[in-house]
Amino acid sequence: MLQLDVYGTLVAASLVLLAGRMLVSKIGLLKAYTIPEPVAGGLIVALGLLVAHSTLGFQVKFDASMQAPMMLTFFACIGLNADLASLRQGGRRLAVFLGVVLGLLMLQNLLGITLAKLLGLDPLIGLLAGSITLSGGHGTGAAWSSVFSERYGLASTTELAMACATFGLVLGGLIGGPVARFLTRGVRLPARGPQGGDAPTTFEAPDTVRLITAPALIETLALISCCLLGGHAIAGALKGSALELPVFVCALFVGVLLRNGLAALGLYQVFERAVSVLGNVALALFLAMALMSLRLWELSALALPMLVILASQTALMACYAIFVTFPVMGRSYDAAVIAGGHCGFGLGATPTAIANMQAVTDRFGPSHVAFLIVPMVGAFFIDIANALVIKGFLGLSELIR
């Protein structure tokens, strides 16, 4: 086994990003289906390590200490970019998209429980392979798997939850681009360049040159640090209560408060260009580290019935994005980008959703609406909504066990 320290892991993640950029630019299929660069590079490394493990028994262990700070920085930047005045402009669409997301959460759990029952599994296992690990991700999966193990006596729930969440992370990054590309065929594409002459939003057009200064960068780092510190403090205070939330949601919430509170008091205006640069760096590094660290051989531990459930969930997500998300959000280019993003966090995580949308808008043109709506719903509202939906379906699972 080769064990890399934090510096070796950072070098590896940087090389993964460079490799992903080269692969997408050189391989027409990846570009045609708008596969995100971190997904392309990260999966190539993960597949290479799978082959090395299967044939030689060789493994590489990466240092995971930077993943959480990168993820929290990404969510803090979403919060710092959340101007409530701008969010009010997209209020109706935000509410409509939240309704669309709620519909998927319920369908994921209904499909998981139904298939588990038909395949002779405990309905709770189907619930675990539903919105808990797919829309919820690794963090929600870990939290609920311990509940299933302690309260209901289910074995190996943590390993199963991590495998399901990993499966979703991979598929969410792979189907988002093709779904969005399919939907853009019948809509009017935007003119190249920022809409209306405005600068792109924080995570939109990450390759755009953004002029910043060292003092602005330091000020933004200070704000992000406050978000991380405050997020951990709030999450710790809420732990074990009915209002318990993941740390990243708390960090995002602190970012929203800082951005809008300081502006309302006339004390400070967040420098959005610095937030954009740091947010995109954190997003790219987090995705690269997460994907190159995938232990794909562990997915073989999923029994055939679980693979059937997860494959069905993937088909459900693609169909839902095409036949529900896209038409409900307006059958426009913005709706197509939103649908691609929905595939990202409906199966994987919000960073995957942003990467999906970046890959689409980099090729076809900007979508300010998508980058306004998807990050807030995918990063903040979905965890609250998912917790309520899971508790409702938990009662249903108990009834039919």
Residue, then its C-alpha position, 0 to 999 in steps of 0.5 A: m500500500l502507498q500512503l500519501d500525506v496531505y501534500g501528496t494528496l494535494v499534488a494528486a488532486s491537482l494532477v487529477l484536475l489537469a488530467g480531467r481538463m485534458l481528457v475532456s478537451k481531447i476526447g470528443l465523447l466526454k465533451a459531447y456529453t458534457i462530463p465535468e472535468p473533476v469527474a472525468g479525471g477522478l474516475i480514470v484514477a479510481l478505475g486505475l486503482l480498481v485494476a491495480h487492486s484487483t490484479l496486484g492487490f495494490q492500494v493507494k491511501f489518500d489523506a482525507s483531512m482536506q476533504a471536509p474543509m474544502m467541502l465546507t469552504f464550498f458551502a460557505c461560499i454559496g452562503l456568502n454569495a446568497d444575496l437575499a434581494s437576488l433570491r427574492q427575484g427568483g422566489r417563485r422559481l425557487a419555490v417551484f423547484l423545491g416542490v419538484v425536489l420534494g416530489l423526487l424525494m418521495l418517489q425515491n423512497l417509494l421506489g426503494i421500499t417497493l423494490a426491497k419488498l419485492l426482492g425479499l429485503d427489509p423495507l428499511i434497506g430500500l429506504l436506505a437506498g432511497s433519498i437517505t443516501l442518494s439525495g442525502g449523500h454520505g453524511t445523511g447516510a452515515a447518520w441514519s445507518s446508525v439509527f437503523s443498526e441501533r434501533y432496528g438491529l440491521a447489520s452492516t448498515t454503515e457499509l451499505a449506506m456508504a456504498c449506496a452514496t458512492f454509487g450515487l455520487v458516481l452516477g450523478g456526475l455521469i448522467g447529468g451532462p447527457v440529460a442536459r445535452f439531450l434537453t438542450r436540443g429543443v430549446r433556444l440556446p443563449a448568446r455566448g458571453p454573460q447574459g445581459g453583460d453582467a458578470p457571471t455568478t460565483f460558480e458560473a463560468p469558472d474559467t472566466v478571469r476575475l480580477i481580485t486583490a490580496p486584501a480582498l482575498i484575505e478578507t474573504l478568507a476571514l469570512i469563510s473561516c468565520c463560516l466554518l467556525g460558526g457552522h461547527a459551533i451551531a451544528g454542535a449545539l443542535k446535535g441530538s436535538a430535533l433541529e440537528l443539521p449537518v455542519f455544511v448546512c450550518a456553515l452555509f447559513v452562517g454565510v448567508l447571515l454574514r453576507n446580508g447582515l453586514a450589508a444591511l448594517g452598512l459595515y461591509q460588502v462581500f467581494e463576490r469575485a474573491v468568493s468566486v475564485l475561492g469557491n471554485v478552487a474548493l469545489a474542484l479540489f473537493l470533487a477531485m479528492a472525493l472521486m480519486s479516493l473512491r474504493l470502487w471494489e467496495l461496490s462489489a459488496l452490493a448484492l444483486p438486489m441492491l444493484v437492481i434498486l440503485a440502477s432503478q433509482t438512476a433510471l428514475m432520476a434521469c426520467y424525472a429530470i426529463f419528464v418532470t424537472f424540465p417541463v415544470m421549470g419552463r422547458s427552456y435552456d435554464a430548465a435544461v441546466i437545472a435538470g442537469g444539476h438536479c441529477g447531480f444532487g438527486l443522486g450524489a451531492t450539491p458539488t456534483a450538481i454545480a460541476n454538472m451545470q458548469a460543464v453544460t454552461d461552459r459549452f452552451g452558454p450561461s444560465h444565471v437562473a440555474f446558478l441562483i436556484v440550484p445551489m440554495v435548494g441543493a445545499f440548504f432546503i433539501d436537507i431540511a425537506n429530506a429529514l421530514v420526508i425520511k421520518g414520514f417514510l420511516g413510519l411506512s417502512e415500520l408498518i410493512r416490515 
